[in-house]
Amino acid sequence: MRSPLVSRTGLSIRARTIIGYSLISLLALSASVLSLVHIGSTERTIDAIVSGSERIRLLTEISLKWEQMMTTLDGILLTRQSSVAGSNIREAVDGFSEAMDRFQRSAADIGMEDELAELSGCADEAVVAVDSIGSAARHGLWARAQIIHHTDLASIQRRMDGHLERLHDEITLQVTGDIESAAGGRETLRNLLIAAVVLVIILGPLTAILTASSVIRPVEYLASSVRSLKPQGLQEKLEVSRNDEIGELANAYNSMTERLHQALRGLEDQVEAYREVQDALKKSEARYRNLFQHSPISLWELDLSEIRDLLETGGRDGREWFHENSERLLDGIDIIDVNRAGLELLEAGSIEDLRDFSEYVPAGSLRILLDALHCIASGCPSFFSEAELTTLKGETRHVAAHFACPPEDRGGKSRLFVSLQDITPRKIVESALRRSEEQYLHAQKMEAVGRLTGGIAHDFNNILTVIISNCEITLMDTELTPGLRSRFQQVLEAAGRAAAVTEQLLAFSHQQVTNPVPVDPNALVRGVSGMLEHVIGEDIRLEISLQENLPPIEIDPVHMEQVLLNLAVNARDAMPRGGTLSISTSMVPHVAQESEGGLPAGGSQGMVVVSVRDTGLGMTPEVLDKAFDPFFTTKEKGKGTGLGLASVQGIVTESGGFIEVDSTPEEGTEFRIHIPPAAGQPVDLSGPAETGGMETGRGTVLLVEDEMGVRDVVSNVLSLSGYRVLEASDSSAAMELFRADRDDIDLLVTDVVLPGSLDGIQVARRLLETKPDLSVLFMSGYIQEALARSGSMPPGSRFISKPFSTRDFLNTVGEMICSGRDRPGEDD
């Protein structure tokens, strides 16, 4: 049998295939062209039928309109109604004219110009005749209308009917001819198309069979040779005499077997080399394993193969996609290996203890892991961040995390290397440094605000003293009209509010003059509870819970009442729809809070705690961080100064205590005031009952005040109350007046801050050296500067803070002069 690799013709398979399929393509193209021509012929036949049918329809419409016009004329001539004759005839003529116009436009190209011209002329004559009949009808000339109708119009009607009939026959004949002509052409095209299709059907399979026979047998022969190929037969070659593609394939087979024979001879050498490489790889892996396990840094290898498709999707969609699909991503991560440092870092016994990330990776650190996946999926070589982990025993660890894909897997994203370096000791040191820095910055800020406060407090309180005292003097006038009395009362109330703001400024900056005494905390709460009920309103319930047998605390009672009042007002504003305000006292045995100086507050005796809790709106963490900042407020403009909590903290800190705050949005806030217990017996807070009016006094008062307005109004108040007043604007003038009236002066009333070399405290000391029984009353809006320069006030002296009310001032003056007279003199 002849070998299929021996050529029978000189043509290649490609040439034979091209010739066969070119012939088929040519026949198919011819069939397509004939189909298109046949389709075009059909479309032209349809167009001829449609256009002819349209012309016949329009001609029929003309006939109908003509008959309608004739019928209208007959009806009008029969009924002789002149009122409707004109409109009906006009409507019939217009309909006939429009039908004629449409037919002429449609039949312009049918080649019957003469007949169309005669029809148009006849139609024009008919319209003229109909118009004449209509005109005669409108004027009641019915005989004339009948003559025109039976003579002129009858002749026109006969000619019109003849023209319409001839046109109808000619158009029908023309359409019939077009249809017969198109039908003959379609029959010829259909026969040619059938012949072309039959040739394609016959030549197509025949060409395919011939081409396949020239390809399949040689290929099967080559396949059989390949299947029977053995190592020892690689040197045997096929006999090839063909120059076509099969010959090239057979030559390629011979070349392949030769190369395989050469490759087989070197295979044993390669196998030996492979064994050597495997031995070296095992040694290298052992070294890597040793380094991996004994590294002091926690090393992790994660398997990402299950989420590889998700990473590719997320890398295109953005960072938010990773957080939205966090559960799917985290569930698909598997831990391949963790070294000993990693197990020790999280206090785990084995890798199995670490399968669930949620047990030791907090939510914030899980977000960092998702960000690392996003970075790696986006093509980043690595990702670094600091994070927090929780050991299996619940301890917090701070780590520096580095994420990277191995270089050989950078494109596949199936593995992830993670290194975690424990930085917990460094974080502890950084936290301590940051806390110290915050305390230092806060101290600097408070110092700066304190300086500002001290700078304005003296002048501002002097102004308020003048305003308040003058208003009170004016309001004592019984002849004051009700309108003026109301206006002065408004000025007095506004000045009182301004004085309260100044008091708060001095309180939070620790520049308030305090009079700390041992007091019973329960008595303080009971004493202020009645006032608080009026402040908080009827829709808020006040609950008091007091622990009995509490030790006293050393604090200024007035300032402590201010603390409770400020907290109650804030609680009221936080409960616009009502709620519960709870005030309680208790004893805390052990306190670990740090004071401003950084030393532990409290001691072995514990701390007394006054708790103020509401059920209001609560505070967010951001608001809570700024709650005690001066001038920070969340209230509407004009409803808060931002000094309430700042002054509360100042008063409590000045008393050696501190404040703790717990707040949850929409649940409420609790302030816990911690104050150390004091030694001694608590003082009685009830005090003497306030008198109804001011009694006139007698005696001589040396008044030392550098501000003329303050000096003038205080002098007027004392003079109106019956006292003799000696006025001095500075220390020199005061010393001269005292030397002149030493024995008559009963009381020294002096401002603490005075111009010149001596301030009020130093002036008082000089005068007390010569008259020890002299009563001394200091007044000031800002006493810190003088106290810093001259020390504390002399024993037995009293202090009244500007601005003060006229009643309080005169009562204090009267008490001091009376007590001074009752004291034994120096000579006694």
Secondary structure as GFF3:
##gff-version 3
##sequence-region A 1 828
A	DSSP	alpha_helix	13	79	.	.	.	ID=ss1
A	DSSP	alpha_helix	82	106	.	.	.	ID=ss2
A	DSSP	alpha_helix	113	138	.	.	.	ID=ss3
A	DSSP	alpha_helix	142	150	.	.	.	ID=ss4
A	DSSP	alpha_helix	152	227	.	.	.	ID=ss5
A	DSSP	three_ten_helix	231	233	.	.	.	ID=ss6
A	DSSP	alpha_helix	245	294	.	.	.	ID=ss7
A	DSSP	beta_strand	298	303	.	.	.	ID=ss8
A	DSSP	three_ten_helix	305	307	.	.	.	ID=ss9
A	DSSP	alpha_helix	308	317	.	.	.	ID=ss10
A	DSSP	alpha_helix	319	324	.	.	.	ID=ss11
A	DSSP	alpha_helix	326	331	.	.	.	ID=ss12
A	DSSP	beta_strand	334	338	.	.	.	ID=ss13
A	DSSP	alpha_helix	340	345	.	.	.	ID=ss14
A	DSSP	three_ten_helix	351	354	.	.	.	ID=ss15
A	DSSP	three_ten_helix	357	359	.	.	.	ID=ss16
A	DSSP	alpha_helix	363	377	.	.	.	ID=ss17
A	DSSP	beta_strand	382	390	.	.	.	ID=ss18
A	DSSP	beta_strand	396	404	.	.	.	ID=ss19
A	DSSP	three_ten_helix	407	409	.	.	.	ID=ss20
A	DSSP	beta_strand	415	422	.	.	.	ID=ss21
A	DSSP	alpha_helix	424	475	.	.	.	ID=ss22
A	DSSP	alpha_helix	482	508	.	.	.	ID=ss23
A	DSSP	beta_strand	517	519	.	.	.	ID=ss24
A	DSSP	alpha_helix	521	536	.	.	.	ID=ss25
A	DSSP	beta_strand	540	545	.	.	.	ID=ss26
A	DSSP	beta_strand	553	555	.	.	.	ID=ss27
A	DSSP	alpha_helix	557	573	.	.	.	ID=ss28
A	DSSP	beta_strand	579	588	.	.	.	ID=ss29
A	DSSP	beta_strand	607	614	.	.	.	ID=ss30
A	DSSP	alpha_helix	621	625	.	.	.	ID=ss31
A	DSSP	alpha_helix	644	654	.	.	.	ID=ss32
A	DSSP	beta_strand	658	664	.	.	.	ID=ss33
A	DSSP	beta_strand	668	675	.	.	.	ID=ss34
A	DSSP	beta_strand	700	704	.	.	.	ID=ss35
A	DSSP	alpha_helix	708	720	.	.	.	ID=ss36
A	DSSP	beta_strand	724	728	.	.	.	ID=ss37
A	DSSP	alpha_helix	731	740	.	.	.	ID=ss38
A	DSSP	beta_strand	745	751	.	.	.	ID=ss39
A	DSSP	alpha_helix	760	770	.	.	.	ID=ss40
A	DSSP	beta_strand	775	780	.	.	.	ID=ss41
A	DSSP	alpha_helix	784	790	.	.	.	ID=ss42
A	DSSP	beta_strand	798	801	.	.	.	ID=ss43
A	DSSP	alpha_helix	806	822	.	.	.	ID=ss44
###
